[in-house]
Structure formats: structure tokens, C-alpha cells
Amino acid sequence: MINLAVLPIVLPLLSAIILVFFNSKVRISRLLTKIFSLIGFGVSGYIAWYVIENGTITLETGGWVAPFGIILVVDTLAAALLLTTNIVSVACAFYAPYSGLGEKENYYFYPFFFFLISGVSGAFITGDLFNLFVFFEVLLMASYALIVLGGDKVQFRESIKYLLINLFSSMLFVTAIAFLYGVVGTVNMAQIAERVAEVDQQGILTTIAFLLFFVFATKAALFPLYYWLPNSYIVPSPVISALFGALLTKVGVYSIVRVFTLIFVHRIELTHEFFIWIAGLSMIFGVIGALSTNNIKLIIAYNIIPAIGYMIMGIGIFNQAALSGSIYYLVQDMIVKAALFLLVGVIAYVAGTSDLRKMNGLIHHYPVLGWLLFISAFVLAGIPPFSGFIGKLLLLEGAFRNEEVIIAIIALITSLLILYSIIKIFIRGFWGDKDAMKGLTIKSTKGLIAPIVFLLAITVILGVGAEYFYPISDSIAIYLLDPDVYIDSVLKE
């Protein structure tokens, strides 16, 4: 019987290889992409159910017993993120044929699409720190190809910045792994956690912890390392921006969650308190960026940064409520960010511009788009009863339990400013006279609306059905607060 842990990596990898041979046959590639993405969604859904019912799945690749071989570990956290990744994948697969990619579809878009999904999935389930670096490189190589797809001048300019910052962080990553291996003698995350606990996290290990955080913070676009993100994420096609915005920074967040709840948990007065300040600054500067621009794509790109701040806030506070809030917020944000990037892509397409100053009265021509944007704003800002509210409520509960009042106030104010940054698109772009945009050519939105509705419907379900989903995020938080459970499941002690 095939171990379920290998499927999230192998299936998209095989899909990518198959699609290479059909690259010149666009219609077949589109059909196969939809089929493969639905299969991935079904498999990840089954894996999530299996893990919830039966516990963590581990795979010792090549028959090498842990900690000597590469270990794949699908626990409840990894399973939730795998399912969310495939939800985004399905939406993007059905959106792509109508997204105006044009000739870009012939430049191996669909194979690179699945290579990216394979790399992201591998990063979520690897139990080996060096293998995490490898999967980072897989997803980054796919993203390098996708960001320059089409070869526009602006894409090349932004891709150079994107490439250089990621190369630098990757060099630091492998250097940090080498230092850590030199101290503890292993790269298996469960065994690292065990040995760090035995030596009570000495000063050299705390230094390595901060170095790893710097690496992951660069990839997650935390303050002050976010400067590479906004323009890099808006230059590709909307479907690629959606993949980037929903998945890439979240791998960095996941890495911080995994490493700083499993390995480096013995000097939290140094590490985790620092995270709270970084989270607060990320919220402030991210939302300032969103408020400072009239480019609707940039508004969404900048709003990635405060969202990452909320997730890191929970890790910094490090209690059950806050960690549960971080996980809940992480999952819903992956979905809503994908929906928003796809949505503003459609708005820019029908308006003929992404400049908010040149839009007005679109609600009269595209009412569905307007109200989808309105709902998205409420989800993103955390207005009840939407899913963003559940995550933020738990984060605030965790903050007040630990008497972290300042970060709670920053989080509340940032939520209001996030709401304003999105609502201003609705007010200035959609509200207004019917004839405000003279000469506007009405364009078809066939095939573009359904994937957005699919994603937003899931976020609404996560909010309205919180009584069913909250116990899962809460159980993940309890699990993260007890590293011995992960260690025992991998090392089988």
C-alpha cells in the first residue's frame, strides 16, 4: 500500500511531468490541469480526514529508520495546510484559462504551476531541516519561471530583485543548517528538538535560532524584510499573483511555526518576545503601504504583510488561544488572499486599468464583482461572522491572557485600516454614476467569477461554521505546545 505521506509531493510532480508533453496542446493542458487539481484536492481532503481520525502519518523514505533517513510527517497542521493549498490550486486551475494568459500558456505555465504546488506541499510535510531547504528551492525555482513568464520588461526588473533576495536568504538558510548540524549532529527536526532540550538551548543555539528566523522572515516578508514583495507579486498575471500571495509567504510562516514550537522553545523570553514586536511593526508598515497607493493590485499585495504580522503575533504570544488563532487565521488568509488577487485581476481587466483614480461607477456594469469585493473586505478585516474574525478574536484572547495589551491595540487598529484600504476600492471604484466611465467597453467575465465565489464561499463557511472548525485549530495548538508528541511520532520512542 502506498504511504499517504508521499502523495502530496508525487501527484503534482507527476502532473507537471505529464503536462510538459502536452505543452503545445493548450486545450488538453487546461483540461488535464483541472482534472489533476481536483484529484489533488480529493487526495488532500482524504489525508486531512485520515490524520484527524487516526493521527500523524510518517514515512521513512528509502527504508531508512528515523533519524538516519529523510522523514515525511503529515500531522494535523501539515494536513490542514495541504488541503488549503489544494483548494487554492483548484481555484487557480479553473481561473487560468480565462485569465488572459494568452501565449504565456505555451511557456510551460501549467507544468511550473504543479512544480510549485509540489514544492509547497513538500515543505509542509518534510521532517528534515535540510530537506525543507530543498523544497524551498523547488518552489522558488518554479516561482522564478512563473514571475518572468511572458518576458515583459517590468517582470524582468522585479524578478531580479526577487531572485537576489531569495538567493541571499537561501545561502543563509544552508549556512544556519550547517551551524546547527555542527552543534547537535543531526538535521532531523524531531531529533534536533530532543537534543536542544537536553542541552537546554545554549547561547549558540539561540543565535542559530535568530539566524533561522531571519531566513524565514525574509521569505515570509516580515518587517523590515518585506520591501521585495509588493511589486514582485503584482507584475505576473493575476493567477500567478494569487498563487504567490496565497502560498509562498505562508511557507515561511509555516517554517517559523514549526521550528519555534518544536525546536527553539526554551528561551522564549528572548525569541518569542522579539516576534511580538516584529509582528506589530509588520502590521503598521504593511497597512501604511496599502493606504499609500492607488494601485488596486498593490493594495492587496501590501495587505499580505499585516496578515503575516497577525500570524507571527500568535507565535510570539505562545499560548493555546493565540496559537489556535494563528492557525485559523493562516488557513483562512491563504484562501481569501487568493480570492482577492483573482478578484482585482478581473477588476483591472474590465476597467482597463489598475489605477483607482481612473475607476468609478463599475457597480452599475459589474454588480457581482462589486459585492464580491465588499464581502472580501469584511473577511480580510475580520468583521463577524466571517472567518477572519474568528482568528483575530482568538489572537486577541491570547494577547489579553498574557497581558500583551500594546500588540492587541495595534492589531485592532490595523484591522480597521485594512478594512478601509479595501473598502476604498469599492467606494471609489464601484460607487458612483453609471456614466462615470465614459467609453467603457463591457467585457465578458465568463469563467472568472466562479473560482472567486468558490474561495469566498469557503471563507464564509469557515466563519459561520466556526463551531466545527475551531476544535481542529485548537487541537493543533495543544499539539504544538507539546513537542514531545511530534518527537515520539517520528522517533517512535
N, C-alpha and C positions, 0 to 999 in steps of 0.2 A: 504493500500500500504506500502511495506517495505521501510523504510528510507534508501537511498543510503549510508549514512554515516556508517552504521553498516556492510555493505557487505565486505569491505576490511579486516575486522577482522574476521568475521564469516566464510567466504568462505574458507580461508586457514586453519582455525581451524577445520572445519568440514572435510576438505580434509585429515588433519593429523589423525583425529579420524578414518575415514574410512580406511585409509591405514594401521593402526595398525592391523586391522583384516585380511589384505592380506599380512602381512609381510613375511610369508614363501613362498608366491607365487610371485616370483620376476618378472616374465613376466607381470603379471596382475598389480603389483605395478608400473612398469615402464610405462605401458600404461595409467593407471589412473593418474599418476603424470603428464604426458604430457597433458592429457585432462584437468585436474584441473588447471594446469598452464595457458593453453590457455584461459580457462574460466575467470580466474583471470585477465589476460591481457585484455580480451574483456570488462570486467566489469570496470576495472580501466580506460580504454580508454573512455568508455561511461561517467563515472563520471567526468573525466577531461573535456570532451566536455560540459557536463551539467553545470559544475561550470563556465566555460568560458562564456557560453551563458546566464546563469540565476543567477549567483552569488553564494555566500557561502552557503553550506548545513550545518545545525546544527541539532543535535539530542539530546534531553533531555531524557536520559535513565531513565526508570522506571517511566516516567511521572513527575519527579521532576523538577520544573522550575528552570532555572539558577538564582542564582549561587549555589543553595542548592543541586543539584544532579550532577552526572558525565555527562559532556557535551562532545560530539564528534563534531568536527568542521572540515569540509573539505573546505578550501579556495583554492585559485589558487596555492599557494605554496605547500600545502599538496597534492593537486591533481596531480601536476607535479611530485612530489617525489613518490607518489603511482604508477603512470604509469611507471616511471623509474624502480622502484623496481620490478614490474611485467614483464618488459622487460628482466631484469636480470634473473628473475625466470624462464622464458620460455627458455632462452638460456641454463641455468644450467640443467633444466629438460631434455632437449634433448641431452645434452652432457654427463650426468651422466652414462647412461647405457654403454657407450663406454670408460669411463674414467679409467678403471682398478680398480674400487672399489672392485670387487670380492666379497668375503664373507662379506665385510662391508655393502653391501646392505641388508644383513639379520639381521643387528644390528639396525634396525629401522631407517635407514638413511632417507627414504622418509617421514615418519611422522615428524621427527625432522626438516627436510627441510621446511615443511609447518608450523610447530610451529614457526620457525624462521621468516618466512615471515609474519605470523600473528602478532608477537611481534613488528617487524619493522613497519608494517602498523599502528598498534595501537599507537605507539609512534608518528607517523607523524600526527595523526588526533585527539588526545586527547586534550581537552581544560582545563584539570585539572592537576596541577603540581604533585600531589601525584599519579594520575593515570599514568603520564609519568614515574614516578619511577617504578610503577607496570609493565608497558610494557617493560621498560628496563630489569627488572628481567626475564620476559618471554623470551625475545630474548636471554638474557645471559644464561639462563638455557638450551635453545636449543643449543646455541653455545658451552656450556661446554660438552654436549653429543657429538656434532659433532667433536670437536677438539681431543677427545680421541678415536674416532671411529676406531676400529681395534686393539687398545691396544699396539702399538709399544712403546718401552722404551722412545724414544725421544719425542713422543707425550705426555706421562705422565709428563716428565720433564718440557716441555714448558707449559702444561696445568696447572700445579701447580702455575707457575708464573702468567699466565693469570687469573687464578681463584682468587689468593690472591689480585692482584691489583684491580680487579673488585669488590671484596668483600669490600675492603677498600674504594673505591670510592662510592660504594652503601651506606655504613654506613654514609659517609659524606653527601651524597645526602639527605637521610632521615633526618639527623640532620639539614641540611640547610632548608629543608621544614618546620621542626618543629619551627625553629627560625623565619622564615618568617611568619608562621601562628600566632606565638605569637605576632608579630608586627602588622600585617594587619588583622588578624582574618578570613582568607579565603585561600583556595588553588585553587580556580577558577582563571585561568590566566587573564581573562578579568577583573574580579573584583580586583585582585591584582594590575593590571596596573592602574585601576581607583583610587585606594586608595593610591598607591605610588605617583601618580600625585598630589593628594590632599595634601599630606604632604611634597611634593617637595623633595622626596628622601633624607631623613636624613642620617647622618653618619652610623647608624646601618644598614640601608638598603643597603648602598654601600658596607659595609663589607660582608653582606649576598650575595650580587651580586658577589663579588670576590670569595666567597666560592663556589657558584654555578658554576662559570666559571672554577674553579679548578676541580670540579667534571666532567663537560662536556669536559674540555680539556684533562683529563685523558682518557676518553672514546673515544675522537677524536684523541688521540695520538699526541698532540701538544708538542712542546719543553717546558720544558725538560722532559716531561712525556711520551715520545714515546718509551722508552727502552724496554717495554714489547712486542711491536708489531712485529718487523720483523721476529724473529724466530718462534713466535707463529702462524703467518699466513702462514708459509711455510711447517709446519710439517704435516698438514692433506692432504687429496687427493686434486688435483687441483680444482675440482668442489667446494669443501668446502672452499678452499682458495679464490676462486672467489667470493663466497657469502660473506665471511668475508671482503675481500678487497673492494668490491663494496658497501656493506650495513652498516656494523657495525659502522665504524668510522663516517659514514655520519649521523647516528642518533645523535651522539654527536655534529656534526656541525650544524645540524638542530636545536637542542636544544639551542645552542648558538644564532643562528639566531632568533629563536622565542622569547627567554627570553630577549635578548638585543636589539631587535627592538620594543618589545611590552611593557615590564615592566621597565627595567632599562635604560632609555633614557634621564635622567635629569642631569646626571653628566658625560657626555661623555668625558669631558676633563680628567677625571680620568680613566674610564673604557676603552673606545674605543681607546684612545691613547696608552694604555698598550697593547691592542690587536695587534696594528700595529707592535710593537717591537717583540711580541711573534710570529707573522706571519713571520717576516723577519728571525728570528733565526730558526724557523721550516724549512723554505726554505733552509737555509745554511746547517744546520746539517743533514737534510734529504738527500739532494743531495750528501753531502760528504759520507754518508753511502752507497748510491747507487754506487758511484765511487770507493769505497774502497774494494768491494767484487768481486769475480769471479763466485759466485753462481748466476745463472740467475734468480732463484726464489727470492733470497734476493734482487737483483737489483730492481725487480718490487715491492717487499714489502717496501723497503726503499723509493721508489718514491711515496708512499702514503703520506708520511709526508710533502714534499714540496707542494703537491697538496692541502692538508688541509691548509697549510700556505696561499696559494692564496685565498682560500675561506674566511679565517679569516681576511685577508688583506682588503677585501671589506667591511666587517662588521666594522672594525676599522676606515676606511676612512669615511664611513657612509654618502655617498651622493648617488643620484639616479644612476649615471653611475656605481659606484663601487658596489652597492648592486645588480644591474642588472647583472654585470659581475660575481659576486659571485654565483648567482642563475644559470646563464648559465653554468658556469664552474662546479658547483656542479653536475648538471644533466649529462653533457657530461662525467665528470670524473667517475661517477658511472658506466657508460656503458663501457668506454674504459678500466677501471681497471679490470672489469670482463673479458673483451676480452683478456687482457694481461695475467692474471693469467691462463686462459684456454689455451692460446697460449704457454706460457712457460711450462705448464704441458705437452703439446703434444711434444714440442721440447725435453724436458728431457726424455720423453718416447722413442722417436725414436733414440735419441743419446745414450741412456743408461746411461746418467749422467746429472747432473745439473751444473757441473764444466766447465766453459767456456774454461779453458785451455786444456780440453780434446776434444774439438769440432773443426771441420774445414771442409770446403767444403760441408756442408749439402745442399747448394743451388742446387747442381747437382742431389741430390736424392729427395729433398723435396722443389721444387721451390715455390710452393704455400705458404708453411709455411714461407719461407724467405721473400716473398713480403708482406705477411700479417703483419709480424713483422716490415718491413720497413714503411708501412703505419701507423701502431700503434705508431711508434716513432714520426712521424710527427704530429699525432693527439695529443699525450701526450705533446709534446714540444710546441704546439701552432703555428705551421707553417701554413700560409694561403694556401688554403682556408678552412682548417679543423676546426672543432668545437672548439678545444682548443684555436685557435687564436681569436675567437670572444669574449670568456670570458676574456682572458687576455688583449685584446685591450680595453674593457670596464673598466677593473680594472685599467689599466694604465691611461686611460682618467680621471677616478675618482681621481687617485693619483695626477696627474698634476693639476687638478682643485683645490685641497686642498693644493697644493704646498708640497706634500709629496714625494720629489724627491729621497730621500735615499731608501725608500722601492720600488720605481719604478725601480731604478737601480738594486737593489737586485733581483727583480722579473725578469728583463730582462736577467741578467747573469745566474740566476738559470735555466731559460728556455733553454739556450744554453747547460748548463751542463746536464740537463735532457735528451736533445736530444742526447748528446754524450754517456750517460750511456746506452741508449737503442741501439743506432747505433753500439756501440762496440760489442753487441751481434751479430748483423748482420755481421759486418766486420770480427770478429774473429771466429764466429761460422758457418757462412754460406759461406762467401767468401773463396776462396782457391781452391786447386786442387781437382779433382774428387776423386782421390785415397788417399786423405789426411787421411781419417779414414779407415785404412785397417781392413778388417774383419767385417765391419759394416753390420748388418743384416737389410735388408729393412723391415720395419714394416708397417702394414696397418693403415691408418688414417681414416678409414671409420667411419662416424658418428661424428667425432671430428672437422672437418673443418667447416661444415655448421653453427653451433651455433656461431662460431667466426666471420664468414663472416656476419651473421645477425647483430651482435652487431656493428661491424666496419662500416657496411653499414648505420646504424642509425647515428653513429657519423659523417660520411661523409655528410649525409642528413642535420644534424644539422648545419654543416658548410656551405655547398653550398646553403642551403635553409634558411640562417640566416634572410633574409628579412621577412620570415613568422613567425619565432620563436622568433626573438628579441623583437617584440612588446609585446609578452607574458611575457618575463622576465622583460621587462621594466615596464609593468603594475604591476607585482608583487613587484618590487622595490618601485614604487609610493605607493602601498598599504602598504608596510612595514613601510614606512616613515610617515604614518598617522595612529597611533594606534587606534584612535577613530573609524575607520571603523570596525576593528575587535571587539572592545568592544561593539559597537552598534549591530553588527550582533549576538553576543552571549547573551548580556543582554537585547537586544531589547528595548533600551531606546528611 
